[in-house]
């Protein structure tokens, strides 16, 4: 029987890829007085529910979703946490 | 002496706020064949380093940064994990 899982997916730019939004936010934080802030990187946090026959199937589906739609594998990495509901 | 901390910040839309990007991604996933996907919500994941005199000061600075720049408190919630480096 299918089980419902909740997935928390983190999509981040690969370390070698420039992050202009992160640079802009870092500059904004420094201007507000937070001068010790460094290395700001901005990624996506995606929350969803799915159904699968088990944890392995859920992980396989999520890997496919990330590779096909949620992340751009050329410039982004992803990881996810899976929580049975 | 100042200690370096790494912060992982999660900014999410409040549950009562519509998320058109999440709706679009959910529809895209269903069209790709992942028909059990529900409740897609898209937020931001921000990674940064900062220096502070202790964990409490780091938390206070991060709360301020989120309230003033990183999140929009009217429509978004935030939480963060703090890791000493």
Backbone of each chain as nested JSON, in Angstrom:
{
  "chains": [
    {"id": "A", "residues": [
      {"number": 1, "name": "UNK", "atoms": {"N": [0.839, -1.2, 0.0], "CA": [0.0, 0.0, 0.0], "C": [0.872, 1.247, 0.0]}},
      {"number": 2, "name": "UNK", "atoms": {"N": [0.419, 2.245, -0.718], "CA": [1.242, 3.444, -0.851], "C": [1.318, 4.2, 0.473]}},
      {"number": 3, "name": "UNK", "atoms": {"N": [2.492, 4.726, 0.703], "CA": [2.766, 5.502, 1.922], "C": [3.003, 6.952, 1.502]}},
      {"number": 4, "name": "UNK", "atoms": {"N": [2.524, 7.888, 2.336], "CA": [2.779, 9.299, 2.036], "C": [4.105, 9.738, 2.676]}},
      {"number": 5, "name": "UNK", "atoms": {"N": [4.896, 10.433, 1.902], "CA": [6.159, 10.985, 2.402], "C": [6.145, 12.495, 2.208]}},
      {"number": 6, "name": "UNK", "atoms": {"N": [6.823, 13.175, 3.108], "CA": [7.051, 14.598, 2.913], "C": [8.529, 14.77, 2.578]}},
      {"number": 7, "name": "UNK", "atoms": {"N": [8.817, 15.557, 1.554], "CA": [10.201, 15.774, 1.143], "C": [10.561, 17.242, 1.31]}},
      {"number": 8, "name": "UNK", "atoms": {"N": [11.74, 17.469, 1.883], "CA": [12.304, 18.816, 1.954], "C": [13.525, 18.81, 1.06]}},
      {"number": 9, "name": "UNK", "atoms": {"N": [13.46, 19.576, -0.017], "CA": [14.485, 19.531, -1.057], "C": [15.264, 20.844, -1.044]}},
      {"number": 10, "name": "UNK", "atoms": {"N": [16.589, 20.73, -1.052], "CA": [17.459, 21.912, -1.045], "C": [18.214, 21.938, -2.362]}},
      {"number": 11, "name": "UNK", "atoms": {"N": [18.033, 22.993, -3.128], "CA": [18.726, 23.131, -4.413], "C": [19.707, 24.284, -4.279]}},
      {"number": 12, "name": "UNK", "atoms": {"N": [20.992, 24.002, -4.47], "CA": [22.018, 25.034, -4.286], "C": [22.88, 25.137, -5.538]}},
      {"number": 13, "name": "UNK", "atoms": {"N": [23.393, 26.323, -5.793], "CA": [24.343, 26.492, -6.888], "C": [25.627, 25.734, -6.574]}},
      {"number": 14, "name": "UNK", "atoms": {"N": [26.232, 25.128, -7.588], "CA": [27.533, 24.489, -7.381], "C": [28.541, 25.548, -6.927]}},
      {"number": 15, "name": "UNK", "atoms": {"N": [29.506, 25.15, -6.094], "CA": [30.446, 26.141, -5.547], "C": [31.194, 26.932, -6.613]}},
      {"number": 16, "name": "UNK", "atoms": {"N": [31.415, 26.346, -7.787], "CA": [32.182, 27.04, -8.834], "C": [31.337, 28.046, -9.612]}},
      {"number": 17, "name": "UNK", "atoms": {"N": [30.015, 28.084, -9.362], "CA": [29.136, 28.956, -10.131], "C": [28.922, 30.272, -9.38]}},
      {"number": 18, "name": "UNK", "atoms": {"N": [29.093, 31.382, -10.077], "CA": [28.877, 32.705, -9.486], "C": [27.419, 32.868, -9.045]}},
      {"number": 19, "name": "UNK", "atoms": {"N": [27.204, 33.546, -7.927], "CA": [25.851, 33.76, -7.408], "C": [25.622, 35.263, -7.244]}},
      {"number": 20, "name": "UNK", "atoms": {"N": [25.195, 35.936, -8.304], "CA": [25.031, 37.395, -8.229], "C": [24.012, 37.823, -7.176]}},
      {"number": 21, "name": "UNK", "atoms": {"N": [22.938, 37.046, -6.994], "CA": [21.947, 37.404, -5.974], "C": [22.584, 37.319, -4.585]}},
      {"number": 22, "name": "UNK", "atoms": {"N": [23.422, 36.3, -4.384], "CA": [24.109, 36.173, -3.097], "C": [25.047, 37.343, -2.849]}},
      {"number": 23, "name": "UNK", "atoms": {"N": [25.755, 37.768, -3.894], "CA": [26.66, 38.915, -3.768], "C": [25.865, 40.171, -3.409]}},
      {"number": 24, "name": "UNK", "atoms": {"N": [24.704, 40.347, -4.053], "CA": [23.886, 41.536, -3.779], "C": [23.368, 41.524, -2.34]}},
      {"number": 25, "name": "UNK", "atoms": {"N": [22.917, 40.354, -1.874], "CA": [22.416, 40.265, -0.498], "C": [23.559, 40.516, 0.494]}},
      {"number": 26, "name": "UNK", "atoms": {"N": [24.738, 39.958, 0.21], "CA": [25.882, 40.178, 1.106], "C": [26.202, 41.663, 1.202]}},
      {"number": 27, "name": "UNK", "atoms": {"N": [26.201, 42.345, 0.067], "CA": [26.476, 43.771, 0.062], "C": [25.393, 44.527, 0.833]}},
      {"number": 28, "name": "UNK", "atoms": {"N": [24.135, 44.138, 0.673], "CA": [23.052, 44.772, 1.423], "C": [23.198, 44.573, 2.923]}},
      {"number": 29, "name": "UNK", "atoms": {"N": [23.573, 43.359, 3.332], "CA": [23.742, 43.093, 4.771], "C": [24.886, 43.921, 5.34]}},
      {"number": 30, "name": "UNK", "atoms": {"N": [25.993, 44.034, 4.588], "CA": [27.121, 44.831, 5.075], "C": [26.704, 46.294, 5.215]}},
      {"number": 31, "name": "UNK", "atoms": {"N": [25.929, 46.787, 4.246], "CA": [25.481, 48.188, 4.326], "C": [24.568, 48.418, 5.515]}},
      {"number": 32, "name": "UNK", "atoms": {"N": [23.835, 47.383, 5.925], "CA": [22.971, 47.516, 7.106], "C": [23.773, 47.402, 8.41]}},
      {"number": 33, "name": "UNK", "atoms": {"N": [25.085, 47.141, 8.297], "CA": [25.924, 47.114, 9.494], "C": [26.407, 45.734, 9.902]}},
      {"number": 34, "name": "UNK", "atoms": {"N": [26.008, 44.692, 9.164], "CA": [26.454, 43.333, 9.502], "C": [27.73, 43.046, 8.725]}},
      {"number": 35, "name": "UNK", "atoms": {"N": [28.832, 43.653, 9.222], "CA": [30.049, 43.693, 8.414], "C": [30.822, 42.375, 8.418]}},
      {"number": 36, "name": "UNK", "atoms": {"N": [30.487, 41.473, 9.332], "CA": [31.23, 40.214, 9.382], "C": [30.644, 39.144, 8.468]}},
      {"number": 37, "name": "UNK", "atoms": {"N": [29.538, 39.467, 7.789], "CA": [28.891, 38.457, 6.939], "C": [29.737, 38.16, 5.7]}},
      {"number": 38, "name": "UNK", "atoms": {"N": [29.912, 36.882, 5.399], "CA": [30.696, 36.439, 4.244], "C": [30.002, 35.259, 3.586]}},
      {"number": 39, "name": "UNK", "atoms": {"N": [30.329, 35.054, 2.319], "CA": [29.96, 33.811, 1.647], "C": [28.467, 33.553, 1.526]}},
      {"number": 40, "name": "UNK", "atoms": {"N": [27.696, 34.606, 1.237], "CA": [26.245, 34.418, 1.11], "C": [25.94, 33.683, -0.208]}},
      {"number": 41, "name": "UNK", "atoms": {"N": [25.191, 32.6, -0.108], "CA": [24.763, 31.843, -1.296], "C": [23.262, 31.613, -1.162]}},
      {"number": 42, "name": "UNK", "atoms": {"N": [22.554, 31.818, -2.234], "CA": [21.098, 31.698, -2.19], "C": [20.639, 30.517, -3.034]}},
      {"number": 43, "name": "UNK", "atoms": {"N": [19.862, 29.669, -2.428], "CA": [19.335, 28.506, -3.131], "C": [17.835, 28.41, -2.953]}},
      {"number": 44, "name": "UNK", "atoms": {"N": [17.287, 27.281, -3.392], "CA": [15.843, 27.061, -3.283], "C": [15.568, 25.985, -2.24]}},
      {"number": 45, "name": "UNK", "atoms": {"N": [14.435, 26.138, -1.58], "CA": [13.977, 25.172, -0.596], "C": [12.573, 24.763, -1.009]}},
      {"number": 46, "name": "UNK", "atoms": {"N": [12.416, 23.521, -1.418], "CA": [11.124, 23.061, -1.947], "C": [10.542, 22.003, -1.021]}},
      {"number": 47, "name": "UNK", "atoms": {"N": [9.297, 22.193, -0.646], "CA": [8.598, 21.297, 0.264], "C": [7.455, 20.661, -0.519]}},
      {"number": 48, "name": "UNK", "atoms": {"N": [7.33, 19.338, -0.462], "CA": [6.215, 18.675, -1.158], "C": [5.88, 17.347, -0.492]}},
      {"number": 49, "name": "UNK", "atoms": {"N": [4.71, 16.827, -0.816], "CA": [4.334, 15.476, -0.404], "C": [4.216, 14.593, -1.642]}},
      {"number": 50, "name": "UNK", "atoms": {"N": [4.563, 13.33, -1.467], "CA": [4.348, 12.368, -2.555], "C": [4.001, 11.017, -1.944]}},
      {"number": 51, "name": "UNK", "atoms": {"N": [3.483, 10.135, -2.792], "CA": [3.176, 8.785, -2.34], "C": [4.067, 7.795, -3.065]}},
      {"number": 52, "name": "UNK", "atoms": {"N": [4.505, 6.763, -2.34], "CA": [5.367, 5.744, -2.938], "C": [5.191, 4.453, -2.155]}},
      {"number": 53, "name": "UNK", "atoms": {"N": [5.647, 3.359, -2.755], "CA": [5.491, 2.039, -2.126], "C": [6.535, 1.799, -1.031]}},
      {"number": 54, "name": "UNK", "atoms": {"N": [7.465, 2.705, -0.896], "CA": [8.481, 2.542, 0.136], "C": [9.502, 3.652, 0.006]}},
      {"number": 55, "name": "UNK", "atoms": {"N": [10.434, 3.712, 0.964], "CA": [11.384, 4.819, 0.982], "C": [12.275, 4.818, -0.258]}},
      {"number": 56, "name": "UNK", "atoms": {"N": [12.665, 3.61, -0.701], "CA": [13.554, 3.567, -1.869], "C": [12.851, 4.128, -3.11]}},
      {"number": 57, "name": "UNK", "atoms": {"N": [11.585, 3.755, -3.306], "CA": [10.856, 4.272, -4.469], "C": [10.69, 5.792, -4.366]}},
      {"number": 58, "name": "UNK", "atoms": {"N": [10.411, 6.273, -3.15], "CA": [10.267, 7.723, -2.967], "C": [11.569, 8.433, -3.322]}},
      {"number": 59, "name": "UNK", "atoms": {"N": [12.702, 7.864, -2.878], "CA": [13.998, 8.485, -3.188], "C": [14.267, 8.486, -4.693]}},
      {"number": 60, "name": "UNK", "atoms": {"N": [13.933, 7.387, -5.354], "CA": [14.151, 7.322, -6.807], "C": [13.296, 8.362, -7.526]}},
      {"number": 61, "name": "UNK", "atoms": {"N": [12.023, 8.479, -7.113], "CA": [11.151, 9.48, -7.746], "C": [11.688, 10.886, -7.532]}},
      {"number": 62, "name": "UNK", "atoms": {"N": [12.155, 11.164, -6.307], "CA": [12.665, 12.51, -6.015], "C": [13.939, 12.805, -6.809]}},
      {"number": 63, "name": "UNK", "atoms": {"N": [14.82, 11.803, -6.923], "CA": [16.024, 12.004, -7.741], "C": [15.638, 12.377, -9.166]}},
      {"number": 64, "name": "UNK", "atoms": {"N": [14.657, 11.663, -9.707], "CA": [14.214, 11.969, -11.073], "C": [13.6, 13.368, -11.162]}},
      {"number": 65, "name": "UNK", "atoms": {"N": [12.738, 13.715, -10.204], "CA": [12.104, 15.044, -10.232], "C": [13.163, 16.137, -10.192]}},
      {"number": 66, "name": "UNK", "atoms": {"N": [14.177, 15.947, -9.359], "CA": [15.236, 16.966, -9.258], "C": [16.007, 17.055, -10.562]}},
      {"number": 67, "name": "UNK", "atoms": {"N": [16.365, 15.9, -11.132], "CA": [17.152, 15.918, -12.371], "C": [16.351, 16.483, -13.531]}},
      {"number": 68, "name": "UNK", "atoms": {"N": [15.044, 16.239, -13.551], "CA": [14.243, 16.62, -14.721], "C": [13.633, 18.005, -14.616]}},
      {"number": 69, "name": "UNK", "atoms": {"N": [13.31, 18.458, -13.391], "CA": [12.58, 19.729, -13.296], "C": [13.066, 20.663, -12.192]}},
      {"number": 70, "name": "UNK", "atoms": {"N": [13.33, 20.119, -11.007], "CA": [13.531, 21.008, -9.857], "C": [14.912, 21.643, -9.828]}},
      {"number": 71, "name": "UNK", "atoms": {"N": [15.915, 20.95, -10.352], "CA": [17.27, 21.501, -10.337], "C": [17.828, 21.479, -11.755]}},
      {"number": 72, "name": "UNK", "atoms": {"N": [18.797, 22.338, -12.003], "CA": [19.542, 22.308, -13.261], "C": [20.88, 21.639, -12.968]}},
      {"number": 73, "name": "UNK", "atoms": {"N": [21.049, 20.37, -13.372], "CA": [22.238, 19.618, -12.945], "C": [23.548, 20.215, -13.45]}},
      {"number": 74, "name": "UNK", "atoms": {"N": [23.484, 21.073, -14.455], "CA": [24.726, 21.679, -14.961], "C": [25.306, 22.651, -13.937]}},
      {"number": 75, "name": "UNK", "atoms": {"N": [24.437, 23.402, -13.26], "CA": [24.954, 24.436, -12.355], "C": [24.503, 24.255, -10.904]}},
      {"number": 76, "name": "UNK", "atoms": {"N": [23.615, 23.28, -10.652], "CA": [23.077, 23.163, -9.296], "C": [23.269, 21.759, -8.716]}},
      {"number": 77, "name": "UNK", "atoms": {"N": [23.422, 21.707, -7.418], "CA": [23.358, 20.458, -6.659], "C": [22.034, 20.407, -5.92]}},
      {"number": 78, "name": "UNK", "atoms": {"N": [21.622, 19.2, -5.526], "CA": [20.441, 19.107, -4.676], "C": [20.655, 18.015, -3.642]}},
      {"number": 79, "name": "UNK", "atoms": {"N": [19.91, 18.135, -2.563], "CA": [19.805, 17.044, -1.599], "C": [18.407, 17.128, -1.002]}},
      {"number": 80, "name": "UNK", "atoms": {"N": [17.939, 16.044, -0.412], "CA": [16.602, 16.098, 0.185], "C": [16.543, 15.248, 1.441]}},
      {"number": 81, "name": "UNK", "atoms": {"N": [15.627, 15.653, 2.33], "CA": [15.263, 14.855, 3.499], "C": [13.878, 14.291, 3.236]}},
      {"number": 82, "name": "UNK", "atoms": {"N": [13.676, 13.032, 3.626], "CA": [12.416, 12.348, 3.375], "C": [11.823, 11.955, 4.719]}},
      {"number": 83, "name": "UNK", "atoms": {"N": [10.572, 12.345, 4.96], "CA": [9.934, 12.08, 6.246], "C": [8.633, 11.312, 5.998]}},
      {"number": 84, "name": "UNK", "atoms": {"N": [8.507, 10.08, 6.502], "CA": [7.226, 9.362, 6.358], "C": [6.146, 10.089, 7.143]}},
      {"number": 85, "name": "UNK", "atoms": {"N": [4.937, 10.149, 6.586], "CA": [3.853, 10.875, 7.29], "C": [2.77, 9.917, 7.747]}}
    ]},
    {"id": "B", "residues": [
      {"number": 1, "name": "UNK", "atoms": {"N": [36.685, 36.727, 22.273], "CA": [37.137, 36.672, 20.872], "C": [36.001, 36.196, 19.977]}},
      {"number": 2, "name": "UNK", "atoms": {"N": [35.92, 36.806, 18.807], "CA": [34.814, 36.48, 17.897], "C": [34.949, 35.058, 17.374]}},
      {"number": 3, "name": "UNK", "atoms": {"N": [33.812, 34.428, 17.255], "CA": [33.738, 33.055, 16.749], "C": [33.011, 33.11, 15.4]}},
      {"number": 4, "name": "UNK", "atoms": {"N": [33.452, 32.258, 14.475], "CA": [32.772, 32.189, 13.187], "C": [31.645, 31.153, 13.245]}},
      {"number": 5, "name": "UNK", "atoms": {"N": [30.501, 31.542, 12.732], "CA": [29.342, 30.636, 12.657], "C": [28.9, 30.52, 11.207]}},
      {"number": 6, "name": "UNK", "atoms": {"N": [28.387, 29.36, 10.889], "CA": [27.738, 29.2, 9.597], "C": [26.236, 29.099, 9.849]}},
      {"number": 7, "name": "UNK", "atoms": {"N": [25.455, 29.833, 9.078], "CA": [24.006, 29.812, 9.255], "C": [23.34, 29.269, 8.002]}},
      {"number": 8, "name": "UNK", "atoms": {"N": [22.39, 28.384, 8.203], "CA": [21.537, 27.905, 7.113], "C": [20.14, 28.425, 7.396]}},
      {"number": 9, "name": "UNK", "atoms": {"N": [19.664, 29.306, 6.537], "CA": [18.417, 30.032, 6.778], "C": [17.361, 29.556, 5.775]}},
      {"number": 10, "name": "UNK", "atoms": {"N": [16.179, 29.249, 6.287], "CA": [15.086, 28.785, 5.432], "C": [13.976, 29.816, 5.492]}},
      {"number": 11, "name": "UNK", "atoms": {"N": [13.645, 30.391, 4.357], "CA": [12.578, 31.391, 4.29], "C": [11.425, 30.771, 3.505]}},
      {"number": 12, "name": "UNK", "atoms": {"N": [10.26, 30.678, 4.142], "CA": [9.107, 30.039, 3.497], "C": [7.908, 30.983, 3.532]}},
      {"number": 13, "name": "UNK", "atoms": {"N": [7.059, 30.845, 2.534], "CA": [5.806, 31.605, 2.537], "C": [4.931, 31.121, 3.684]}},
      {"number": 14, "name": "UNK", "atoms": {"N": [4.225, 32.035, 4.326], "CA": [3.254, 31.64, 5.346], "C": [2.201, 30.743, 4.709]}},
      {"number": 15, "name": "UNK", "atoms": {"N": [1.673, 29.776, 5.482], "CA": [0.715, 28.82, 4.901], "C": [-0.498, 29.477, 4.251]}},
      {"number": 16, "name": "UNK", "atoms": {"N": [-0.901, 30.653, 4.745], "CA": [-2.1, 31.299, 4.192], "C": [-1.824, 32.05, 2.894]}},
      {"number": 17, "name": "UNK", "atoms": {"N": [-0.56, 32.147, 2.485], "CA": [-0.21, 32.937, 1.298], "C": [-0.134, 32.023, 0.077]}},
      {"number": 18, "name": "UNK", "atoms": {"N": [-0.802, 32.414, -0.993], "CA": [-0.756, 31.654, -2.246], "C": [0.674, 31.579, -2.785]}},
      {"number": 19, "name": "UNK", "atoms": {"N": [1.043, 30.44, -3.373], "CA": [2.377, 30.259, -3.929], "C": [2.244, 29.863, -5.403]}},
      {"number": 20, "name": "UNK", "atoms": {"N": [2.144, 30.851, -6.302], "CA": [1.937, 30.53, -7.73], "C": [3.083, 29.706, -8.31]}},
      {"number": 21, "name": "UNK", "atoms": {"N": [4.321, 29.965, -7.87], "CA": [5.446, 29.183, -8.394], "C": [5.316, 27.727, -7.962]}},
      {"number": 22, "name": "UNK", "atoms": {"N": [4.875, 27.52, -6.73], "CA": [4.674, 26.153, -6.254], "C": [3.576, 25.442, -7.041]}},
      {"number": 23, "name": "UNK", "atoms": {"N": [2.497, 26.168, -7.341], "CA": [1.409, 25.59, -8.133], "C": [1.921, 25.204, -9.519]}},
      {"number": 24, "name": "UNK", "atoms": {"N": [2.745, 26.064, -10.129], "CA": [3.275, 25.788, -11.47], "C": [4.191, 24.566, -11.447]}},
      {"number": 25, "name": "UNK", "atoms": {"N": [5.037, 24.47, -10.425], "CA": [5.951, 23.325, -10.331], "C": [5.143, 22.041, -10.1]}},
      {"number": 26, "name": "UNK", "atoms": {"N": [4.111, 22.119, -9.261], "CA": [3.289, 20.93, -9.013], "C": [2.632, 20.46, -10.309]}},
      {"number": 27, "name": "UNK", "atoms": {"N": [2.122, 21.407, -11.074], "CA": [1.495, 21.045, -12.336], "C": [2.528, 20.445, -13.295]}},
      {"number": 28, "name": "UNK", "atoms": {"N": [3.733, 21.003, -13.325], "CA": [4.787, 20.448, -14.177], "C": [5.17, 19.034, -13.767]}},
      {"number": 29, "name": "UNK", "atoms": {"N": [5.263, 18.793, -12.465], "CA": [5.617, 17.444, -11.995], "C": [4.524, 16.44, -12.357]}},
      {"number": 30, "name": "UNK", "atoms": {"N": [3.277, 16.854, -12.209], "CA": [2.182, 15.942, -12.567], "C": [2.218, 15.621, -14.063]}},
      {"number": 31, "name": "UNK", "atoms": {"N": [2.5, 16.643, -14.879], "CA": [2.574, 16.403, -16.327], "C": [3.715, 15.459, -16.685]}},
      {"number": 32, "name": "UNK", "atoms": {"N": [4.78, 15.479, -15.894], "CA": [5.904, 14.558, -16.135], "C": [5.591, 13.147, -15.638]}},
      {"number": 33, "name": "UNK", "atoms": {"N": [4.436, 12.973, -14.994], "CA": [4.038, 11.621, -14.594], "C": [4.073, 11.374, -13.092]}},
      {"number": 34, "name": "UNK", "atoms": {"N": [4.481, 12.377, -12.311], "CA": [4.541, 12.202, -10.857], "C": [3.194, 12.652, -10.281]}},
      {"number": 35, "name": "UNK", "atoms": {"N": [2.19, 11.802, -10.469], "CA": [0.816, 12.234, -10.217], "C": [0.448, 12.286, -8.736]}},
      {"number": 36, "name": "UNK", "atoms": {"N": [1.277, 11.691, -7.88], "CA": [0.941, 11.693, -6.453], "C": [1.469, 12.932, -5.729]}},
      {"number": 37, "name": "UNK", "atoms": {"N": [2.177, 13.796, -6.457], "CA": [2.773, 14.971, -5.798], "C": [1.69, 15.97, -5.395]}},
      {"number": 38, "name": "UNK", "atoms": {"N": [1.792, 16.476, -4.18], "CA": [0.821, 17.446, -3.643], "C": [1.558, 18.493, -2.81]}},
      {"number": 39, "name": "UNK", "atoms": {"N": [0.912, 19.635, -2.671], "CA": [1.374, 20.623, -1.682], "C": [2.756, 21.181, -1.914]}},
      {"number": 40, "name": "UNK", "atoms": {"N": [3.109, 21.439, -3.175], "CA": [4.443, 21.975, -3.452], "C": [4.511, 23.437, -3.01]}},
      {"number": 41, "name": "UNK", "atoms": {"N": [5.505, 23.755, -2.204], "CA": [5.731, 25.134, -1.754], "C": [7.206, 25.449, -1.98]}},
      {"number": 42, "name": "UNK", "atoms": {"N": [7.468, 26.617, -2.51], "CA": [8.849, 26.971, -2.84], "C": [9.311, 28.12, -1.965]}},
      {"number": 43, "name": "UNK", "atoms": {"N": [10.436, 27.92, -1.319], "CA": [11.01, 28.955, -0.471], "C": [12.464, 29.196, -0.824]}},
      {"number": 44, "name": "UNK", "atoms": {"N": [13.131, 29.977, 0.026], "CA": [14.543, 30.286, -0.188], "C": [15.396, 29.582, 0.866]}},
      {"number": 45, "name": "UNK", "atoms": {"N": [16.59, 29.218, 0.444], "CA": [17.558, 28.602, 1.346], "C": [18.82, 29.446, 1.245]}},
      {"number": 46, "name": "UNK", "atoms": {"N": [19.185, 30.113, 2.325], "CA": [20.318, 31.041, 2.301], "C": [21.401, 30.525, 3.226]}},
      {"number": 47, "name": "UNK", "atoms": {"N": [22.612, 30.461, 2.697], "CA": [23.764, 29.959, 3.43], "C": [24.735, 31.123, 3.599]}},
      {"number": 48, "name": "UNK", "atoms": {"N": [25.208, 31.37, 4.821], "CA": [26.187, 32.44, 5.015], "C": [27.045, 32.167, 6.244]}},
      {"number": 49, "name": "UNK", "atoms": {"N": [28.158, 32.868, 6.34], "CA": [28.983, 32.846, 7.545], "C": [28.939, 34.224, 8.202]}},
      {"number": 50, "name": "UNK", "atoms": {"N": [29.014, 34.225, 9.523], "CA": [29.117, 35.492, 10.243], "C": [29.973, 35.287, 11.481]}},
      {"number": 51, "name": "UNK", "atoms": {"N": [30.433, 36.395, 12.061], "CA": [31.203, 36.317, 13.294], "C": [30.418, 36.968, 14.416]}},
      {"number": 52, "name": "UNK", "atoms": {"N": [30.513, 36.372, 15.604], "CA": [29.809, 36.92, 16.761], "C": [30.546, 36.48, 18.011]}},
      {"number": 53, "name": "UNK", "atoms": {"N": [30.223, 37.139, 19.134], "CA": [30.909, 36.848, 20.4], "C": [30.348, 35.603, 21.075]}},
      {"number": 54, "name": "UNK", "atoms": {"N": [29.297, 35.066, 20.515], "CA": [28.715, 33.856, 21.104], "C": [27.461, 33.5, 20.347]}},
      {"number": 55, "name": "UNK", "atoms": {"N": [26.888, 32.327, 20.698], "CA": [25.744, 31.843, 19.938], "C": [24.542, 32.785, 20.068]}},
      {"number": 56, "name": "UNK", "atoms": {"N": [24.356, 33.35, 21.267], "CA": [23.202, 34.229, 21.456], "C": [23.309, 35.476, 20.577]}},
      {"number": 57, "name": "UNK", "atoms": {"N": [24.53, 36.057, 20.532], "CA": [24.701, 37.233, 19.675], "C": [24.485, 36.878, 18.21]}},
      {"number": 58, "name": "UNK", "atoms": {"N": [24.98, 35.709, 17.802], "CA": [24.792, 35.278, 16.409], "C": [23.305, 35.135, 16.098]}},
      {"number": 59, "name": "UNK", "atoms": {"N": [22.558, 34.54, 17.034], "CA": [21.114, 34.374, 16.811], "C": [20.402, 35.717, 16.717]}},
      {"number": 60, "name": "UNK", "atoms": {"N": [20.804, 36.651, 17.584], "CA": [20.172, 37.974, 17.543], "C": [20.452, 38.678, 16.216]}},
      {"number": 61, "name": "UNK", "atoms": {"N": [21.711, 38.586, 15.764], "CA": [22.054, 39.209, 14.476], "C": [21.258, 38.59, 13.343]}},
      {"number": 62, "name": "UNK", "atoms": {"N": [21.141, 37.26, 13.362], "CA": [20.409, 36.59, 12.285], "C": [18.924, 36.949, 12.303]}},
      {"number": 63, "name": "UNK", "atoms": {"N": [18.334, 37.021, 13.498], "CA": [16.928, 37.445, 13.585], "C": [16.75, 38.825, 12.95]}},
      {"number": 64, "name": "UNK", "atoms": {"N": [17.676, 39.74, 13.268], "CA": [17.592, 41.087, 12.684], "C": [17.747, 41.046, 11.167]}},
      {"number": 65, "name": "UNK", "atoms": {"N": [18.754, 40.282, 10.685], "CA": [18.977, 40.204, 9.228], "C": [17.733, 39.68, 8.52]}},
      {"number": 66, "name": "UNK", "atoms": {"N": [17.095, 38.679, 9.126], "CA": [15.895, 38.107, 8.491], "C": [14.768, 39.116, 8.489]}},
      {"number": 67, "name": "UNK", "atoms": {"N": [14.569, 39.798, 9.624], "CA": [13.469, 40.762, 9.705], "C": [13.683, 41.958, 8.787]}},
      {"number": 68, "name": "UNK", "atoms": {"N": [14.957, 42.352, 8.617], "CA": [15.227, 43.592, 7.878], "C": [15.462, 43.374, 6.39]}},
      {"number": 69, "name": "UNK", "atoms": {"N": [16.007, 42.21, 6.012], "CA": [16.374, 42.054, 4.593], "C": [16.028, 40.694, 3.995]}},
      {"number": 70, "name": "UNK", "atoms": {"N": [16.28, 39.626, 4.72], "CA": [16.229, 38.304, 4.073], "C": [14.804, 37.784, 3.891]}},
      {"number": 71, "name": "UNK", "atoms": {"N": [13.909, 38.162, 4.797], "CA": [12.526, 37.683, 4.691], "C": [11.586, 38.884, 4.723]}},
      {"number": 72, "name": "UNK", "atoms": {"N": [10.41, 38.693, 4.199], "CA": [9.346, 39.693, 4.303], "C": [8.373, 39.202, 5.374]}},
      {"number": 73, "name": "UNK", "atoms": {"N": [8.447, 39.787, 6.575], "CA": [7.676, 39.231, 7.703], "C": [6.163, 39.245, 7.48]}},
      {"number": 74, "name": "UNK", "atoms": {"N": [5.689, 40.039, 6.532], "CA": [4.243, 40.079, 6.275], "C": [3.764, 38.769, 5.648]}},
      {"number": 75, "name": "UNK", "atoms": {"N": [4.566, 38.22, 4.753], "CA": [4.11, 37.02, 4.028], "C": [5.01, 35.804, 4.233]}},
      {"number": 76, "name": "UNK", "atoms": {"N": [6.156, 35.986, 4.911], "CA": [7.1, 34.862, 5.017], "C": [7.46, 34.552, 6.464]}},
      {"number": 77, "name": "UNK", "atoms": {"N": [7.734, 33.29, 6.709], "CA": [8.342, 32.843, 7.959], "C": [9.803, 32.495, 7.695]}},
      {"number": 78, "name": "UNK", "atoms": {"N": [10.601, 32.474, 8.753], "CA": [11.975, 31.993, 8.581], "C": [12.373, 31.18, 9.796]}},
      {"number": 79, "name": "UNK", "atoms": {"N": [13.362, 30.328, 9.579], "CA": [14.042, 29.668, 10.689], "C": [15.473, 29.441, 10.246]}},
      {"number": 80, "name": "UNK", "atoms": {"N": [16.367, 29.219, 11.206], "CA": [17.767, 28.986, 10.807], "C": [18.435, 27.984, 11.734]}},
      {"number": 81, "name": "UNK", "atoms": {"N": [19.427, 27.306, 11.166], "CA": [20.331, 26.453, 11.944], "C": [21.668, 27.176, 12.012]}},
      {"number": 82, "name": "UNK", "atoms": {"N": [22.298, 27.104, 13.194], "CA": [23.549, 27.818, 13.42], "C": [24.617, 26.782, 13.757]}},
      {"number": 83, "name": "UNK", "atoms": {"N": [25.733, 26.796, 13.026], "CA": [26.784, 25.798, 13.237], "C": [28.102, 26.519, 13.527]}},
      {"number": 84, "name": "UNK", "atoms": {"N": [28.696, 26.334, 14.715], "CA": [30.005, 26.942, 14.982], "C": [31.055, 26.343, 14.044]}},
      {"number": 85, "name": "UNK", "atoms": {"N": [31.988, 27.16, 13.556], "CA": [33.003, 26.635, 12.615], "C": [34.403, 26.65, 13.233]}}
    ]}
  ]
}
